[in-house]
Amino acid sequence: MEESLAYKLSAPLPLPTLKNTFTQQLITKVCSDLACDKRPFIQSSEDPQLFHNDHLTKVIDVETFTAQFCEEMSKLANQNSVLYQEFMQNKENITLLQILEQGDSHLSKIDEMVNRQKNDFVMDIANLQERIIQAIQSIKEENIKKLDSFNEQYKQSFITLKANIDQFFLLSRQNFYYSNQNTFQYKLASLGTPEAQQFLSNLKSHINKSKLLSQGNVTPLQMLTEMQTLARFLMQMTNSPPNYEKIQNLQSNFLDSLVNEAGFVLNTAISSRMYIPFGCNKELSQVLTGENNLQLQLPTRNIDNFFLKPTKKFSIGTQITCILSISEQLFAIGSQNDSQLRMFDSTNKKISTFQAHNQNIVSLEKIHNYENNSRQFVSLGLDLQIIVWNIDDISVSTQPRVFRRIPIQQMGISIIDLKDSTHIAFSDVHKDVNICNIYSQKIGTCNTNSLSKINGLTLLKKGEKFISYSQDSIINIWRLTKYSSSQDPILICDQSLDDPLFGSISQIFIATQWPGHCIIVSFEGSVKLFDFNKNCIVFTKFGNRKIQSNQMESFLIEVSDQKSNPPIWLITFSFTDNIATQHHLSMAPYAMHSLDIKMGHQLSVQQSQGKHKVQLFNQQNGNVKAYTTMVMFSSDTTDELMIYELKGN
């Protein structure tokens, strides 16, 4: 009876034999060292000593090797399958894999697209050159005409006025010729007969005209008025001739502005044309603000301008590296001089100190724990620790307990809360970003591929996404995911944006009412609006002046009750220049209007040279349920806290 097909499939297959191609001898040994780059099959007794002498223990039987190898592959394949399924959950990745499978044909399409757009770009440049030349030629011709017209008009007015004055006032101007008989006779005798006759004829003519003037005839009086008008006009032209100042340095006058504007338009056009629409991110319509204590929502839109009114100044007794407003009167402070955590009560003017870290505290961040409805904040220190504190506990206790102490591997720089009651993210000195579960204390790390330090982190979507940005104009968008078996936090870089037009990024803000956009503030003083869906900068503008400052702090003010095209105010502080500027931003169309704000207090040279921190907080007005928005400044070069009242009018 024939064996069934099912039996044949279930029966183990006989192992094939491996033979040396030349000698036909059986191969029974193989090198199992994955790091070995020598030939793996042992084809002769000399092979182990010749090729694998430093790892002879890795030379094993073929059967043992295949069993171990298959087991390892199976285990890794299962893990890889989990990651692959996670990767394939993103529709963009599915589309991307389809594109990758097209291979050379897709590259050919991209090549055609790029070449076509290069031709379009060259044509645009040629048209731009032609229009610029035409505009310059038109400006040249128009202004040459103006100069020629001035010259001709001036000459004609000059000649006319001189003739009129000679005609009407010759007698009075030559009074000395006839006021004395001897002088008049001497004048006639000094001339030849023809000249004397002409001179006498002219005098007779002027005597007759002077008679008409003395009789008050209307016509001469009108002519005299016209002559006075012409005289005033000629004097005005004499006092204000054309004043063309020769351009000494084109680059420092208007040429750099022209080049910057044209460059921005062309670069924006290229960015939008080069955009391949398989990378759109539709999730950004649900963005939430992530800047802690640097964004404010106002209930009214009837504000035109802001001003800062100095109210208080405190001396803390130590240089301040970081400060956090944890209530309307309580502030947590990290010092540059020691490792203590200071709590400053601005109402009672009292400072409490707690020994927390072993080295300086570099960052403080408020976190929201919705599970047990507790208020907490974290401190990040150079001693490779993150400490979680309970605000309610530290407010009343002289020796508050540490809620959690989390060890980290690298020195941190800045930290943010993902607002999901579980995770915080922080950047470190090795240009990495890290995600930390504050309960399991497990940490996931990713490299940003940045060559410069990370300037900051901004929350993009609550509990899921955040942005890192660095000095070398690189913006990375990170997504939090979890490994299915261990629940370890894992970061995936959804998008990496590298554009020199970003400039040296100081801060990035996410406006809750402008979904799909972020506001980029640069150290050069420019403000840019980036559209995540179009993947390009859609608007850029400098404030009232270009600023070269490596000390720039900003905060954002939104209006909460306007549904259509809500305005946004961005207030920036350039401490090296001691300048505060408000920028009024709007969409549809994109626009920005800037106005300088008087600080009301001149920073000292020592203060202006330090690294500053800005905090926004609300302060209750007495017993009434009304609050005043306050702004606090601190510097790592002084021990002063300066508090301003932010007012709108």
FENMORA-V498665 format. One record per helix or strand of 2 or more residues. SS is the DSSP state (A for helix, B for strand). FROM is the first residue (numbers start at 1). LEN is the number of residues. If there is no record, write none. Layout:
ss: {SS | SS}
from: {FROM | FROM}
len: {LEN | LEN}
This chain:
ss: {A | B | B | A | A | B | A | A | A | A | A | A | A | A | A | A | B | B | B | B | B | B | B | B | B | A | B | B | B | B | B | B | B | B | B | A | B | B | B | B | B | B | B | B | A | B | B | B}
from: {5 | 29 | 41 | 47 | 53 | 59 | 62 | 91 | 104 | 175 | 181 | 193 | 218 | 250 | 255 | 282 | 295 | 306 | 320 | 330 | 340 | 350 | 361 | 374 | 385 | 391 | 404 | 412 | 423 | 432 | 443 | 454 | 465 | 474 | 489 | 500 | 505 | 517 | 526 | 536 | 552 | 568 | 579 | 591 | 605 | 612 | 627 | 640}
len: {6 | 3 | 2 | 5 | 6 | 3 | 27 | 12 | 70 | 4 | 10 | 22 | 22 | 3 | 20 | 5 | 4 | 10 | 6 | 6 | 6 | 6 | 9 | 8 | 6 | 6 | 4 | 6 | 6 | 6 | 5 | 8 | 6 | 9 | 10 | 3 | 5 | 6 | 6 | 7 | 8 | 7 | 8 | 7 | 4 | 9 | 9 | 9}
